[in-house]
């Protein structure tokens, strides 16, 4: 914990105007802090290259870790406050399909997620058969669904059979009682998808959410500065070069910015911006941070399709669809009749050698950093894989021309848990990052976690989970067994 708490009038510098940064600013300002400064390297805000500036993001409670299930349920209730968020959140439900038939770690994730949803008494509809799909969506809509989503033929009722939309949750909870994960999963037939709908879930219009929160932060009195490229920390003068106190940050082409407290929320740029900024002596606590081993920038591929108004009205009646077995997910059309598809996977890396250090750090490639890189193009292999998965979910959309594609840069930790903690050896520098592809849904509340950690009041369970010094040997179960691929710029596919 920090040795002291910030005073309300202390200057708090937040680096990054994305999910973690803006949410932190919002909660600090609402709590009475009066000197909050948010800076971002992008000349335009919301930053076009940020992962949070996206068409849409899934908002779901279905996690294998009950901590995130509870936090997501809290976030969803906050999303519904239209005085704050307007129409950013769309509670259309999330249809979860593709539960593996084996007892692999992925299947355990699926079963734990369902169990956690049920433990919070969240409304669930199980869809184990074609008949149950037809009852939920109607025969005509079911004709639009592919084999990954809906079984081609009916199967006899099994343990995985749950309620229909008329009695959503009744009976499912009883079937989970007294069963371990292996026995539950082993009784699920491989001919079904093990599908269910989480009704209190849906999607958020991501860029609109960031824009909305930014307007609140500005109205509450924060100073927001665009075009500020932070390159590292600046230190107070000291006889010892290894124990100097961080007093601010260095800015490319400009004067240093001093602050009493610094929150680093720079997303996928965090490791490449700060890995070489710490002292190098092995006796220094700051030298042991090892950002490059804790934070990995990964490029995640997405594609969009433009539908006609009549097509959009048909597909708009579906929930978000997430395939557990592949990580593929697809949204219903937004207000502009655009459908987005993506894959929650290990993604791509772009290793680069940093100056003044031997570290090789994966670094985002965007139009800001490389104007001629065509970063909106994705690898041909990723494009083909998106089409293959789309064909198994919405066959009639699979051959439509992409409206656009994008490599969206995430910040992954080895275990999939965020980092919200003070840097070891520093009392005033706190990192809030490592979203690992699942932070945006918590936009309304994640800043409250950052604020509590800043003040030293965060619950021990969360402080340990998001610690800089935790054991990082655990795996991200949602992507276990996957390794990121090298981003090959020669293989980029035309849009």
C-alpha positions in Angstrom: 0.0 0.0 0.0 1.1 3.6 -0.5 2.7 5.3 2.4 0.3 8.2 2.3 -3.0 9.1 0.8 -3.5 11.9 -1.8 -5.1 15.1 -0.6 -8.0 16.4 -2.6 -6.0 19.3 -3.9 -3.0 17.3 -5.0 -2.2 17.3 -8.7 -3.0 13.9 -10.2 -1.7 13.3 -13.6 -3.4 10.5 -15.6 -1.6 9.3 -18.7 -4.1 7.9 -21.2 -7.6 9.1 -22.1 -9.0 5.6 -22.7 -11.0 3.2 -20.5 -8.8 3.1 -17.4 -7.8 6.7 -17.6 -11.1 8.4 -18.1 -12.9 6.2 -15.6 -10.3 7.0 -13.0 -10.6 10.7 -13.7 -14.4 10.5 -13.4 -14.4 8.8 -10.1 -11.7 11.0 -8.6 -13.5 14.1 -9.6 -16.8 12.8 -8.3 -15.1 12.2 -5.0 -13.9 15.8 -4.7 -10.4 15.8 -6.2 -9.9 19.2 -7.8 -6.6 19.0 -9.7 -6.9 16.2 -12.2 -5.0 16.4 -15.5 -5.5 13.8 -18.3 -3.0 13.6 -21.2 -3.0 11.5 -24.3 -0.5 11.1 -27.1 -3.2 11.3 -29.8 -3.9 14.6 -31.4 -7.5 13.7 -31.7 -9.7 12.6 -28.8 -11.1 10.0 -28.3 -7.9 8.5 -29.7 -8.8 6.7 -33.0 -6.0 4.1 -32.4 -7.1 3.2 -28.8 -8.7 -0.2 -28.2 -11.6 1.6 -26.4 -12.4 3.7 -29.5 -14.2 0.9 -31.3 -17.6 0.3 -32.8 -18.8 -1.9 -30.0 -17.8 -4.1 -27.1 -19.4 -7.1 -25.4 -20.9 -6.5 -22.0 -21.3 -9.8 -20.2 -21.2 -11.3 -16.7 -20.3 -14.8 -17.9 -16.8 -15.3 -16.5 -15.2 -18.3 -14.9 -13.9 -16.0 -12.2 -16.7 -15.0 -9.8 -14.8 -11.7 -9.1 -15.3 -10.5 -12.6 -18.9 -11.8 -12.7 -19.8 -9.7 -9.7 -18.0 -6.7 -11.0 -19.7 -7.0 -14.4 -23.1 -7.3 -12.8 -22.3 -4.1 -10.9 -21.1 -2.4 -14.1 -24.3 -3.4 -16.0 -26.5 -1.8 -13.4 -24.5 1.4 -13.8 -24.6 1.2 -17.6 -28.4 1.4 -17.3 -28.2 4.9 -15.8 -29.3 6.9 -18.9 -28.7 10.2 -17.2 -25.0 9.4 -17.3 -24.7 7.0 -20.3 -27.6 7.9 -22.5 -28.1 5.1 -25.1 -24.5 3.7 -25.0 -25.5 0.4 -23.6 -27.8 -2.1 -25.5 -29.1 -5.0 -23.4 -29.9 -7.4 -26.2 -28.5 -10.4 -24.3 -25.5 -12.5 -25.1 -25.9 -16.0 -26.7 -23.0 -18.2 -25.6 -22.4 -21.3 -27.8 -19.8 -23.8 -28.7 -19.1 -25.4 -25.3 -16.4 -28.1 -26.0 -17.5 -31.6 -25.4 -14.2 -32.6 -23.6 -13.2 -31.7 -20.0 -10.6 -29.2 -21.3 -9.8 -26.0 -19.5 -12.0 -24.2 -22.0 -15.0 -26.3 -21.1 -14.3 -25.7 -17.4 -14.4 -22.0 -18.2 -17.8 -22.4 -19.9 -19.3 -24.4 -17.0 -17.9 -22.1 -14.3 -19.2 -19.1 -16.2 -22.7 -20.5 -16.3 -22.5 -21.5 -12.7 -21.4 -18.0 -11.7 -24.2 -16.4 -13.6 -26.7 -18.7 -11.8 -25.1 -18.0 -8.4 -26.1 -14.3 -8.9 -29.6 -15.3 -9.9 -29.1 -13.8 -13.3 -31.8 -14.7 -15.9 -30.6 -17.5 -18.1 -32.2 -19.4 -21.0 -30.7 -22.7 -21.9 -30.9 -23.7 -25.6 -29.8 -27.4 -25.8 -31.9 -28.4 -28.9 -33.0 -27.0 -32.2 -36.6 -26.9 -30.9 -35.4 -24.7 -28.0 -33.8 -22.3 -30.5 -36.9 -22.2 -32.6 -39.0 -21.5 -29.5 -36.7 -18.6 -28.6 -36.1 -17.0 -32.0 -38.8 -18.5 -34.2 -38.3 -20.9 -37.2 -37.6 -18.1 -39.7 -34.8 -16.5 -37.8 -33.3 -19.9 -37.0 -32.8 -20.5 -40.7 -30.3 -17.7 -40.6 -28.1 -19.4 -38.0 -25.2 -21.7 -38.8 -24.1 -25.0 -37.5 -21.8 -23.6 -34.8 -24.9 -21.9 -33.2 -27.7 -24.4 -33.6 -27.7 -28.2 -33.8 -28.8 -29.5 -37.2 -31.1 -32.0 -35.6 -32.9 -32.5 -32.4 -31.4 -34.5 -29.6 -33.0 -36.1 -26.5 -33.1 -34.0 -23.3 -30.0 -34.3 -21.2 -28.5 -32.7 -18.1 -27.6 -29.7 -20.2 -31.2 -29.1 -21.1 -32.4 -26.0 -19.3 -35.5 -23.9 -19.3 -37.0 -22.2 -22.3 -37.7 -18.5 -22.4 -40.9 -19.1 -20.4 -39.1 -20.6 -17.4 -35.6 -19.3 -18.0 -33.7 -20.3 -14.9 -36.0 -22.7 -13.2 -34.4 -26.2 -13.0 -30.9 -25.3 -14.3 -29.7 -24.4 -10.8 -31.0 -27.6 -9.4 -29.1 -29.6 -12.0 -25.8 -27.8 -11.0 -26.2 -28.7 -7.3 -23.8 -31.4 -6.1 -22.1 -31.7 -9.5 -18.4 -31.0 -10.1 -17.3 -29.4 -13.3 -16.0 -32.6 -14.9 -19.2 -34.6 -14.2 -21.4 -31.8 -15.5 -19.4 -31.4 -18.7 -19.0 -35.1 -19.4 -22.8 -35.4 -19.5 -23.2 -32.8 -22.2 -23.7 -34.4 -25.6 -21.3 -33.4 -28.3 -24.1 -33.0 -30.8 -25.4 -29.9 -29.0 -23.7 -26.5 -28.5 -24.3 -26.3 -24.8 -25.8 -22.9 -25.6 -27.5 -20.4 -23.3 -28.5 -16.8 -23.4 -27.5 -14.4 -20.6 -30.3 -11.9 -20.8 -28.8 -9.2 -18.6 -25.9 -8.7 -21.0 -25.4 -7.1 -24.4 -23.1 -4.5 -26.0 -21.9 -1.0 -25.6 -21.2 1.5 -28.3 -17.5 1.8 -27.4 -16.4 5.0 -29.0 -19.6 6.7 -27.9 -19.1 5.5 -24.3 -15.6 7.1 -24.3 -16.9 10.3 -25.8 -19.7 10.4 -23.2 -17.3 9.9 -20.3 -14.9 12.4 -21.6 -17.6 15.0 -21.7 -18.5 14.3 -18.1 -14.8 14.4 -17.0 -14.4 17.8 -18.7 -17.6 19.1 -17.2 -16.4 18.1 -13.7 -13.3 20.3 -14.1 -10.5 18.1 -15.4 -7.8 19.5 -17.7 -7.7 17.2 -20.8 -4.7 17.6 -23.1 -4.3 15.9 -26.5 -1.0 15.4 -28.4 1.1 14.9 -25.3 3.5 12.0 -26.0 4.9 10.8 -22.6 8.3 9.0 -23.0 9.1 8.1 -19.4 9.4 9.4 -15.9 11.3 12.4 -14.6 13.0 12.1 -11.3 13.8 14.5 -8.4 17.4 15.3 -7.8 19.1 12.9 -5.5 22.6 11.8 -4.6 21.6 8.3 -5.4 20.6 7.7 -9.0 18.8 4.4 -8.0 16.5 5.8 -5.2 15.3 9.0 -6.8 11.7 9.9 -6.4 9.5 10.2 -9.5 8.3 13.8 -9.7 6.7 13.8 -13.1 6.9 12.6 -16.7 9.0 13.5 -19.7 7.2 14.7 -22.8 8.5 14.5 -26.3 9.3 18.0 -27.7 8.0 19.7 -24.6 8.7 20.5 -20.9 8.3 17.8 -18.3 5.0 17.6 -16.5 5.2 17.5 -12.7 2.6 16.0 -10.5 2.1 14.7 -6.9 0.5 11.5 -8.2 0.8 9.7 -11.5 -1.6 7.1 -12.9 -0.3 5.3 -16.0 -3.2 4.2 -18.1 -1.6 4.2 -21.5 -3.0 0.9 -22.7 -1.0 -1.0 -25.3 1.7 1.7 -25.4 2.6 1.2 -21.7 5.4 -1.3 -22.0 7.1 0.4 -25.0 6.8 3.8 -23.4 8.0 3.0 -19.9 10.1 -0.2 -19.9 13.3 1.7 -20.4 12.3 4.5 -17.9 13.3 2.7 -14.7 16.7 2.6 -13.1 18.8 -0.3 -14.1 20.7 -1.2 -11.0 19.7 -4.7 -9.6 19.5 -3.1 -6.2 16.7 -0.9 -7.2 13.1 -2.0 -6.6 12.1 0.0 -9.7 14.5 -2.1 -11.8 12.6 -5.2 -10.9 9.3 -4.1 -12.4 9.8 -6.1 -15.7 7.1 -4.4 -17.7 7.9 -6.3 -20.8 7.2 -9.6 -19.0 3.9 -8.4 -17.4 2.4 -6.4 -20.3 2.2 -7.5 -23.9 0.8 -5.4 -26.7 -1.2 -7.7 -29.0 -3.0 -6.9 -32.2 -6.5 -8.3 -32.4 -8.3 -8.4 -35.7 -11.8 -7.3 -36.5 -14.0 -6.7 -39.5 -17.2 -5.0 -40.2 -20.0 -5.5 -42.8 -22.6 -3.0 -44.1 -26.1 -4.4 -44.2 -29.1 -3.0 -46.1 -31.9 -1.6 -43.9 -34.0 -4.7 -44.5 -31.2 -7.1 -43.7 -30.4 -5.1 -40.6 -33.9 -5.3 -39.3 -33.8 -9.1 -39.5 -30.4 -9.5 -37.8 -31.1 -6.8 -35.3 -33.4 -9.2 -33.4 -30.5 -11.5 -32.4 -28.3 -11.1 -29.3 -24.5 -10.8 -29.4 -23.2 -14.3 -30.2 -20.0 -15.6 -28.6 -18.5 -19.0 -29.5 -16.6 -20.3 -26.5 -14.8 -22.9 -28.6 -13.1 -20.5 -31.0 -13.4 -17.1 -29.3 -15.3 -15.8 -32.3 -18.0 -13.2 -31.6 -20.4 -11.2 -33.7 -22.7 -8.3 -32.8 -26.2 -7.5 -34.1 -26.3 -4.4 -36.4 -25.8 -1.0 -34.8 -27.8 2.1 -35.6 -25.9 2.5 -38.9 -26.7 -1.2 -39.9 -23.1 -2.2 -39.5 -22.2 -5.7 -38.1 -18.8 -6.2 -36.4 -17.1 -9.6 -36.1 -13.9 -10.4 -34.2 -12.1 -13.2 -32.4 -10.9 -13.2 -28.7 -7.6 -14.8 -29.3 -3.8 -14.5 -28.6 -3.5 -12.1 -31.5 -0.4 -10.7 -33.1 2.8 -9.1 -31.8 5.2 -6.6 -33.2 8.5 -6.9 -31.3 10.7 -3.9 -31.4 14.1 -3.1 -29.8 13.9 -0.2 -27.4 16.6 2.5 -27.4 18.9 2.6 -24.4 18.0 -0.9 -23.4 18.4 -4.5 -24.5 14.6 -5.1 -24.1 12.5 -6.2 -27.1 8.9 -5.0 -26.6 5.8 -5.6 -28.7 4.8 -2.2 -29.9 1.5 -1.1 -31.6 1.7 -0.1 -35.2 -0.9 2.6 -36.0 -1.4 5.4 -38.4 0.0 7.8 -35.8 3.3 5.8 -35.5 3.6 4.7 -39.1 1.5 6.8 -41.5 2.2 4.5 -44.4 1.6 1.2 -42.5 -2.0 0.7 -43.5 -2.7 -0.5 -40.0 -6.4 -0.9 -40.8 -5.6 -3.9 -42.9 -5.4 -7.3 -41.2 -3.4 -10.4 -42.1 -5.0 -12.5 -44.9 -5.1 -15.5 -42.6 -7.1 -13.5 -40.0 -9.5 -12.3 -42.7 -10.0 -15.8 -43.9 -10.6 -17.1 -40.4 -13.1 -14.4 -39.7 -15.1 -15.4 -42.8 -14.9 -19.1 -41.8 -16.3 -18.5 -38.4 -18.9 -16.0 -39.7 -20.1 -18.7 -42.1 -20.7 -21.1 -39.2 -22.7 -18.4 -37.4 -24.4 -16.3 -40.1 -23.9 -18.2 -43.4 -25.7 -15.6 -45.5 -23.3 -12.8 -44.4 -20.0 -14.7 -44.8 -19.4 -13.7 -48.4 -20.3 -10.0 -48.1 -17.5 -7.5 -48.7 -15.8 -6.2 -45.6 -16.8 -2.6 -45.0 -13.6 -2.2 -43.0 -11.0 -4.1 -41.0 -8.7 -3.1 -38.2 -5.9 -4.4 -36.0 -7.0 -3.3 -32.5 -4.2 -3.2 -30.0 -4.8 -4.7 -26.5 -2.6 -4.9 -23.4 -2.4 -8.5 -22.2 -1.1 -9.9 -18.9 0.0 -13.6 -18.6 -3.0 -14.4 -16.4 -5.6 -12.2 -17.9 -6.0 -10.1 -14.7 -5.5 -6.3 -14.8 -2.7 -4.4 -13.1 -3.9 -1.8 -10.8 -1.1 -1.1 -8.4 1.7 1.1 -7.3 5.1 0.4 -9.0 7.3 -1.4 -6.5 9.7 1.1 -4.9 7.5 4.1 -5.7 4.9 5.8 -3.5 3.2 8.0 -6.1 3.2 6.1 -9.4 0.3 3.8 -10.0 -0.3 1.7 -13.1 -3.9 1.0 -14.3 -3.6 -1.2 -17.4 -3.5 -4.8 -18.6 -7.1 -4.9 -19.8 -6.4 -8.3 -21.5 -9.3 -7.8 -23.9 -12.0 -7.6 -21.3 -11.8 -4.2 -19.5 -14.2 -2.0 -21.5 -17.4 -3.5 -20.1 -16.3 -2.3 -16.7 -15.9 1.3 -17.9 -18.5 2.7 -15.5 -16.8 1.3 -12.4 -13.2 0.4 -13.1 -12.1 3.9 -12.1 -13.5 3.3 -8.6 -11.1 0.4 -8.2 -8.2 2.6 -9.3 -9.3 5.3 -6.9 -9.4 2.8 -4.0 -6.0 1.5 -4.8 -4.6 5.1 -5.1 -6.0 5.8 -1.6 -4.9 2.5 -0.1 -8.4 1.3 0.6 -8.9 -1.4 -2.0 -10.2 -4.7 -0.6 -7.4 -7.2 -0.1 -8.8 -9.7 -2.6 -8.8 -7.2 -5.4 -5.5 -5.7 -4.4 -3.8 -9.1 -4.6 -5.5 -10.0 -7.9 -4.3 -6.8 -9.6 -0.9 -6.6 -7.8 2.3 -5.8 -9.7 4.1 -8.4 -7.6 1.6 -11.2 -7.8 2.5 -14.6 -9.2 2.0 -14.2 -12.9 2.5 -17.9 -13.7 -1.3 -18.4 -14.0 -2.9 -18.7 -17.4 -5.7 -16.7 -19.1 -8.2 -19.5 -19.3 -10.2 -17.8 -21.9 -7.2 -18.1 -24.3 -5.2 -20.9 -22.7 -3.1 -22.9 -25.1 -2.8 -20.1 -27.6 0.4 -18.2 -28.5 0.5 -14.8 -30.3 1.8 -14.8 -33.9 4.3 -12.4 -35.4 2.6 -9.6 -37.3 3.8 -10.0 -40.9 3.2 -6.8 -42.8 3.8 -8.6 -46.2 0.7 -10.7 -45.5 -1.8 -7.9 -44.9 -5.0 -8.4 -46.8 -6.7 -5.6 -48.7 -10.0 -4.4 -47.2 
